[in-house]
Amino acid sequence: MNQTSFGKDNKGVEYTLYSFTNKNNMTMVLSDLGATLVKLLVPAKDGSVKDVVLGYDTPQEYIDNTCYFGTVIGRSGNRIANGRFKINGKTYQLGINDNDNNLHSGPDGYDNRKWDVKAVDEEKNSITFSLNSPDGDQGFPGNATLCVTYTLSEDNEIILHYEADTDADTVMNPTNHTYFNLAGHDSGKILDQTLWLAAKGFTVVHDHQAIPTGEIALVAGTPMDFTTAKPIGRDIEADFQQMKYVGGYDHNYALREAPGERMKMAEAHSDKTGITLEAFTTCCGVQLYAGNSITPQKGKDGASYSERDGFCLEAQFYPNAINQENFASPILKAGEHYSSTTSYRFSVQ
């Protein structure tokens, strides 16, 4: 492991970068700001190494922007309708930061906080970040602790293991918001990169606010279908109301009814670099987001980012699951232990 300064934010808080490299010359670089994946350097078919995740050069840029590049989201990823829910008959109110709803537990999200480094295992290329969240934090009940362990394996797999505990029933639905571009973070649009998804259904949304209706519709015969691999951009401008609501792909794909054993959820590929990404999870859903709302901005290493320059595969419970009886519940009960694993494995084809 190599440890270097990431610099300070405008309040004078200093952050650190932690770098791990395996025998195949693949490198992951993480920060204690947001437990963020800042860089992911992957060997390409021409012998070069490509950084395949979007990000920024400084901590303050992460804090100032709302794209959530590479960050850990908590306590609850995705949207909660009206920022409101009930647990044990009591109503809780979160902040409203996305139309009429709460998105990614903001505005005071885990993505903009300094996490503690709980453990480092240099033999396993592994680091564990920990965050304590007091009762009432963001509006959620219960004193909760969330730990995220990143491991870089020798077969080029980056593994994210989440664990959490609480002393009162609460929502626990963490995820990671990395934007991938398999041609390199500075290469522009991801529309020609191919994607396969295991899901045969997706959660239908009411309108542009992207809150699910509770219906799970089949993808077959629609532009939502990735059960056969296709370029992400092939149908992204299709005249399909669900996609017109959100400007392309920004939907939860239903992998299964409830969390379970590790399964392959996705595979993506770039012909330009030959880099293939296989994604696995124990979660029940994955949000495919094709970067529809990335505003023109400066990224790391002098790159310029704009819409559809990266795609996200955010493994999680279904959106607004806390308010949908027919969705698997994201409630973590007092004294129970939350555990989930999502991983991304890279190869060259």
N, C-alpha and C positions, 0 to 999 in steps of 0.2 A: 504494500500500500504506500502511496505517496500522498502526503498531506500538505496543502498549500493554502494561503489566504485567498479568499474570494473577494475581499474588500468589505467596506462598511456601507450601511444604508444611510439615509439622511438624518437618522436619529443617533448615529454613531455606533450602532450595533455591528459587530464584526462577525463575518461568516467564514466558513471553511469549506474547501473542496477536498474530497477524498477520491483518489484514483486507484483503480485496480486493473491489472492486465493479466490475461491468461497466456498459456503457452502458444496459442494461435495468433497472438498479437491483436486480440480483441480487447478493447479498453472501455470500462464504464467509469464515468466521473459523476460524483454525487455531491450535493450540498446539504448542510444542516438547515438551510433556509427552505422550508417546505418539504424536507426530505426529498429533494428534487433530483431527477435524473437530468443532468446538465449536458452531458455528452455521451454518445455511444459510438465508438469507433469500430467499424466492422470491415474485415477484408473483402475486397471486391474481386471480380474475375480477372481484371487486368493487373492484379498485384498491388494496387493501391489500397489505401484504407479510407473509408468514407464515414463521416459523422452523420448518422441517419436519424437524429432527433433534433427538432427545433428548440431554440433557446436564446438566452441573452448572455452578454458579457459581464454584467454587474448585478449585484443583489437588488439595487433600487429599480432596475428595469423590470425585474420579476414582480416587485411590489407594485409598481405603477401600472402595469398592464393587466388585462383581464382575460388573457388567453389560457392561463393555467399551464403553460408549457412545462411538461415533465413533472408536475407537482403531485403530491399525495393529497387527496381530497377527503375531508372528514368534518364532522362525524358521518355525514350522509352525502354521497355523490348524487348528482342529477337533481331533478326538480321535485319539490313538495308543493302541492297546490295551495295557493294563498299563504304559504309558509306556516300552515297550521295543521295540527294533528292532535289526537287524543291517545293517551296511554292510561289504562286503569281508571277511565272515566274523567280524567283531568285534561283540559285543553292546554296546549303549549303553542306559543307564537314565536316564530323565527323572523329574522329580518327579510324584507322584500327587496330583491336585487335583480329580478329578471321578469319584466312585465309585472304581473300581479303575484308572482311566485317567488319561492326561495330556490336558488340555484347553488349547488355545491356547498351548502351550509353557510354561505357568505352573508353579509359582507366581511365578517371577521373570520376568514377561513383558515384552516390549518396550513394552507399553501403559503401564507405570508408570515408564518411563525418560525422562530428558531427552535429546532428540535434538539434534544439531548442525544449524544452518542452513547448508547448503552453498552455496546460490545463490538469488538472488531476481531475477526478471525482471518489473519493473513494467509494461512494455509488454504482456507476455503474461499479466499477472495470474497469475504462476506462482512457486512456491516449492519448493525441494528440501530435504528433511530427510534426514540421514544418521546411521547408527548403526553403530559398530564392535562386533562381537561376538567375543570371544576364543575360542580353542580350549577346549572343555570348558564353555563358557557354556551354562547350562540342561541340560547333559549332552550337547550336540551336539558332534560333531567339527569341527575346522577353524576357522581364523580367518576370519570372514566379515564383509563390509560390505554393508549393505542401505541403499539410497536410495529414497525415495518422493517423487515430484514431483506436486504438486497444481497443476492449471491450471484457471482459470475462463474459459471461452471467451465470446465475444460472442454466441453463440447459446444461452446458458444451459446449457452442459454443464460439469460438473465432472469433470475427467479425472485419474485416478490412474495414474501410471506407476511401476512397481516395477523396480528393477535390483539385482542382487546378484552378488558375487564371493566365491570361497572358495579357500583353499590346500590343502584336503583335501575329499574327497567328503563331502557332508553333505545333510541334508534342507533344502529351501528351498521353502516354501509360504506366503508372506505373503498376508494379506487385510486387508480393512477391515471393522470391525464397527459401522458406522453403523446406528442405528435410525431409520427414516423414519416420519413421520406426516404425510400430505399435507394433513390438515386443520389442521395446526399442532401443535407438540410438546406443547402444553398442552390439547389438545382431547379427550383421553380415548381410547376404544377405536378400533382401526383395522379393526374387523370388517366395516364397511359399505364399506370401500374395495375397489375391484376390482383383481384381479391376473391377468395372463396370463404364463405361462412357456413358453419354447420347448421345454422338455424333455418327451420322451415316456416317459422312464423315471426311476426313482429307485433309490438304493442301499438295499436291504432291511437292517434292523438286527436283531440277535439278540434284544434285550430293552431294558429301560429304560436301560441303559448306552449305548445308541445307537452301538454298534460294528457296522459293516456285516458281513454274512455273506459278501459277495463276489458275491451275486446282484444283478442289475439287473432290476427288475420293471417292466412297463409300467404307466403311470398310468391307461390307458383303463379305464373302468368302475369306478374307485375314487374315494374322496374326495380322493386325491392329485392328481387331474387338474386342471391349470390351462391346458391347451392351448386351451381356450375361456375367455375372461375371465369371472371370477365374483367375488362378494364373498369376501374372505378368511374371513369368519366363517360362510359358508353351510354348510360341512361340517366345521367345526373340532371339533365335539363328536360326530362320527360314531362309530358302533360299529364301528371298524376298528382291528384290533389294533396295526398299526404306529403309528397316531396315539395310541392309548391308552398305549403304552409311554412316550411323551415329552410327553403332555399337550397334544397339538395338532400343529402343524407345527414340526418341527425336524429336517429331513431334507435330505440332499444330492440335488439333481436332476441327472441325467446329461445334460449338454448335448451331449456328444460323447465319443469314446473318448480323445482326447488334445488338448492345447492346440493352437490354430491361429490362423487369421485372425480379426479382429474380427467378432463376430456379435452380433445383438440377442438378449439372453437373457430380458428381462422388460419388462413394461409395467404400471404401476399408475396408479390414478386416484381422486381424491376429488371426488364431486359437490358437496360443500359449498363447496369453494374453487375448483373447476374445474382444479386443478393435476394435470397428468399427468407421470409419471416414466417415461422410457424408459431401460433399462439395457443396456449393451453390455460385452462382455469378450472377451479372447483365451484365457481359461481353459476348462477342460473341464467343470467342475462349478460349481454354485451352491447354497449352503446357504440354504434358506428357513427363517427362524426368526421365529415370530409372537409373540415376547415372552412365551411361556408362563410364564416363571419370574421376571419382573420383580416383586420384592417391593414392597409399598407403601413409598414413599420420596419425599423432597423432591427435585425437579429444579430446573433453572435458572429464574430469573425468578419464583419463588414457585409454580411448577407442582407438582402432585402426580402421581406416576407409579404405576402398578400394572400387573398382568399384561395383556398384549395392547394396550398403549398405543403400540407401535411394531413395525415389522417390519424384518428384515434380509435383504439379498440379498448374501451373502458369496461372491464368486467365488474359486475355489480348485481345487486337486486334490481328489479324493474323500477322505473321511475314512479314516484308517488306511491310506492308499495305500502307505505304506512297507512294510506287512506283507501286502499283497494282490497276488499276482503278476499277476492279471488286470486290475488298475487301472493307469493310467498312472503312471509312477514320479515321485515328487517329489525324486529325488536330483539335486543339482547337483554335477557333477564338478569336481575341482580344475582351475583354469585356464579353465573354461567360464564363460559369462556368462549370468545369469538375466535375463529381461525379460518382463514381462506388463503389460497395460493393461486397466483397467476404468473405465467412465465412466457418469455419470448425467445425462441431459438432461431439462430441465424445460420445460414449455409450459403454456398455458392453453386449455382446451377447454370 
